[in-house]
Amino acid sequence: MPVRRIGNQWRYRKWVGLRDGRRVRISGTPAINTKQAAEAAERAHIERLWSPPASEKKEIVAPRFEEFVEQFLAVAATQNKPSTQQDKASILTHHLTPAFGRKRLSDISYAAIQDYAAKKAQKLAKKTVNNHLTVLRRLLVVAKKRGVIQAIPEIEWLKAPDPEFDFLDFEEADRLLAGADGEWRTMILVALRTGMRQGEILALRWEDVDLVKGQLSVRRSVTRNVITTPKSGRSRDIPLGDDVLAALKAHRHLRGPLVFCTDLGRMLKKNEAKHPLWRATRKAGLRHIGWHLLRHTFASHLVMRGVPIKAVQELLGHATIEMTMRYAHLSPHVPREAVKLLDKSRSAAHLGNGWAKTDEPLLTI
């Protein structure tokens, strides 16, 4: 046995294979004369033999920022859509690498990050700077997961103003439709009555439109000429109102699988779709708008008509309810109806120094 008692003394003795292939015999006695101490001393002796000498130990040096970028983008290629990959590559190329390229990842400190943010905020919008910080933090997270750094410095985001919120009111939406011409009117109507993103409309196929049930399915989107899944990564079904359903039936063509396309059936490009929208706004006497504002208009009109926020979230395909809550303030009924509940809760009215009963029932909350 490697550990045994000889006389009154516990000892260990064993043959051990070394890293270089040699075998040596080890032996010894523990400081405390017990079997457990002898076994622990044996293990410690083996660990000393197997540990590399100090001359062989190499300190792990974190790579420089510019050296790790390629690995980070390779990870992004497996997790992000092509458009997101392009955005990250652009931010890295034009902003983060020039600032941190020669620094080792382990040397990127809280102070260095905040100095970068403060400098960029002098020329760029705070939301844009926060986008840079998001990419930087994600790169550092990947580096930590890959074991090249031990910790991630704290990052404080810049307080950016809320984005401007704009939409067409009901009368403006009607004027826009009146100012649109031909097939563009149908496309604008679909945007106003379904809340689809422009990329989702451009990628919409007839196979996704059920003119009998009166609904369409959003299964794909196009971004920078690449067809992918919708932004949330999930498909969704949208019921069609009578107006948009009739317009789609009248629009039915045989030019190809796409609902909206060129005369030859080719997918429309975003630049090709903006001018017809601008032309319609000019005819309607409206301000200059983009396609995404029609999505805001759809959601705003639903909320103004009293549709629950949760239902609006599902129709828009938002990943979280927080994204949809920006429209909550447009509901004209909820605040007043909520306050009116208090009127129904009175069980008595206070008159002078006494209480007078009321015929109103007590509301249980």
N, C-alpha and C positions, 0 to 999 in steps of 0.2 A: 504494500500500500504506500502511496506517496507520502501520506502523513501517518505517523505512528508514534507510540510512546516507547522509548528505550529507557528502561529503568524508571525513574521518576520524571524524566524530561520528554516533552513532546517535541518531535522533530519532523522536518519534511525533506524528502529527497526524491528527485525525479529527473528523467531525461526530457529535454525540451528542444524542439526544432527551431532554428533561427531563421531570420529573413534571407540570409545568404545560402541557406541549404545545409549548413552545419548543424550538428547535434551536440549539446553540452549537458552535463549533469549539474543540477543545482541542488543545494542542501542548505539547511540552516535551522536555527531555533528561534521561536518567537520571544518577544519581550515579556509577554505574559504567558505563563506555562499552562496553556489550555489547548485543547484540540482545535477549537474555533480560531484561536489566535494563530496557530500553526498554519491552518488552511489559508487564512488571510495573508500571512507572510509569504506563503508560496505563491499566491496570486500576484502579490505586489512584485515579487522577484521576477515572475514571468513577464509582467507588464514592462518592467525596466529593460528586460532583454529585447522585447519587441518594439519598444519606442525607438524611433530613429535618433541618432546622435544629434546634438545641437547644430553641428555643421550641415546636416541634411535638412533641417527644418526650414521651410520657406514661408515667409509671411505672405498671405494672400493680398495682392494689391488690386484694388478695384480698377477696372478699365476707365479710360478717358471717355467723356460724354460722346465725342464724335466716333469713338470705336464701338460704342454700344448701340448706336442708332440703328444700324443694319439689323441687329438681333431683335430690337424692339419692333421695327416695321415688319419683320418676319412673323412675329407673334400677332401683330395687328392684322396681317393678311389672313390669319385663320379665324379671327374673331369679328372683324368689322366689314361692312359693305365697302365696295370700291370707292364710293364718294367719301366715306369717312377716312379710308386709308389715304386718299389724295389730300384731304384736309390736314391730316396729321403730318404727312410728308412735307407739305408746304410750310406749315408752322415750324417744323424742325429745321428745314433748309434755310428759310429766310429770317428766322428769329432766334430760336433756342440754340442751335448749333453755333452761330456767330457769337453768342453770349457765353455759352458754357462749354464749347467744344473742347478746349484744352484742359478743362478741369477734370479731375478724377471724380467719379460719381460719389465717392465717400467724402469729397471735399465740398460738395454743394450744400451749403448751410442755409439756415433760416434767413440770415442776413443777406446772403447772396441772392436768394430768391426774392426777397422783399425789395432789394435795391433794383433788381431787374424789373419788377412790377411797377415801381415808382417811376423809373426812367421811361418805360413803354407808355405809361398812362399820360405822359406829357404830349404824346402824338397820336395815340390810338384811344378808341373808346374803351371804357372800363370793362364792358362785357367782352370785347375782343381780347383784352389782356387776360381776363379770367379763362378764356378759351386756351390761351397759351399755358397758363398755370395748370389747367386740367391735363393737357398733354404731358407736361413736365412731370406732374405727380404720377400719372399712369406709367410713364417710363421708369420712374424710381420704384414703383410698386413691382413692376416686372423684374427689375434688377434685384430687388430684395427676394422675390420668389425664386430667382435663379441662383441665389446665394452669393452674389458679388458685392452686396453691401449688407450691413447689419441692421440699419435703421433708416427710416424716412424722416427727413426734417419736417417740422410743422409748416403748413402753408396757410396763410391768411388771405382770403379772397377779397378783392376790392368790392366795395359797396356800389353796385351799378344801379342807375335809375331804372325804374320800371319801363319796359318798352312801350312806345306809343300805341294806343289801342284805337283802331278805326274800323268802321264798317258802314255799309249803306243802310239807310233806314228803308222802310217798306216802299215809300214813294220813290226814292232814288233807285231802288232795285227795279221797280216797274219801268222807270224811265230808261235805265240801262238796257233792259230787254227790248224796249221799243226802238232804241237806237242801234241795236245789233242787226246784222243782215245775214241771210242765207243760213248755211250750216253752223256758222259761228254763233248764231242765236241759240241753237240747240245746245252747243257746247257750254255757253255761258249759263243757260238755264240749268243744265246738269250740275254745274259748279255751285249755283245758288241754292239748289234744292236737294243736294246730296252732301255737300261739304267735303267732297273729295279733293285731295291735293292735285295740283296740276299734273305732276308726274303720274299719278294714278289714273287721271282722265286720259292722258296720252297713251297709256298702256292698256286701257280698257278694251276687252275683246267682246265680240257678240256672244261668245259662248258663256260669258259671265253675266249676261243680261237675260233675265227671264221676263219676256213681255206678256206672258200668260199670268204668272203669279204677281207680276208687278214689283219686282225687286232686282237688284243687281248685287254681285259679289265683288268685293275689292280683293284681288289676289296678287296683284303685281303692281310695280311702279317702275318708272324709268328715271334715272338720275345720271346726267352726264353721258347719255347714250348707252347706259348699261341698265338692263332690265333686272330688277331684284324684287324681293318681297316688299310689302308696304313698310313704312318707316318703323312701325311698332314691331315688325316681324311676324304679325299675325293677320290673317284674312278677316274680313267682316262682311256682313250682309246689310244692305241699306234698302228699306222699302221705298217705292217710288210713288209720288203723288200723281194725281190724274193729269196735271199739266205736263210734267216731264215724261210721263209714260206715253201720252199722245204724241209728244214731240219726237221721242225715240222711235215710235212706230212709223211716223212719217219720214224719219231720217234713214230708215233701214235701207242699206245699199248692198251691192255685190262686189265691191272693189277689193275686198279682202277681209281678213279676220278682225281688223281693228275697227272700233266704232267711229273714231275720228282719225282721218288720214288724208293724204293728198289724193289727187285725182287718179294717181297710179297705185294707190294702196299703201304707200310708204308712210311710216310713222312720222307724225309732225314733230318738229323741233320746237323747243320753248321759244326761241327767238321768232319763229314763224307765227306763234300764237299771240304774242304780245301786241303786235300792231293792230290786228282786228279788234282787240279789247279796247285799245286806246282810241281807235276810230269810233267805237260805240260810245265811249265816254264823251268824246267831243260832240257827237250828234245829240247826246242827252244833256249836254251842258253840265257835266259832272267834272270833278277834280280828277287828276291823273292817278290811276290805281293800277294794282297788279292782280294777278290771278289769286294770290293767297288771300287777298282781302275778301274775295267771294266766299272763301271758307269761313272767315270770321263772320261774315254776314249771315251765312246759314246758321251757325251756332247762336249768334246773337238773336236772330229772329225766333229760334226755338225757345230760348230762355224767356224772351219777352212775351211769348205766347203761353208761358207757364209750364213748359216741359221740364221735368226733373233733371237736375245736373247729371245724375248717374246715367240717364238715358242719352243725354247729349254726349257724354264721354264715350259711350259704346258706339254711337253713330260716327263720331269723329275718329275713333280708333286711337284715342289717347292711352298711353301706357299707365298713367296715374291720374287720379281725380284732381290732383293739384294743378295739372295743366289745364283742366277744364274750368277750374274755379275762377279764372279771370273773367268769365262771363256772368258770374253769379250776381254781380251788382246790377245787372240789367233787368232782373226780375222785378216788375212793378208791384207784384201782389204779395210776395212773401213777407216783407217787413210789416206791412199794414195788417195782414191777416194774423201774423204772429202776435202783434200788440193787441188786436181785437179779442184774442183769447182771454186776456186779462179781464175784459168787460164781463165775460160769461162766468168768471170765477167768483164773482161777488155773491155771497150768501146773505149779506145784510148791508144796509146803508147806514152810515153813521150820521145821526141828526142831533145836533146840540150835544147834550151830555149823555144821550142814550142811543140805543140801536133800534132801527126800524127794520122789520122783516121785509124781504122782497120775494116776489113770486118766481124770480129766476132760479133755476136749479143750480146746485153746486157742481162745478166742473171738477172732475177728479183728474189730476195730472200725475 
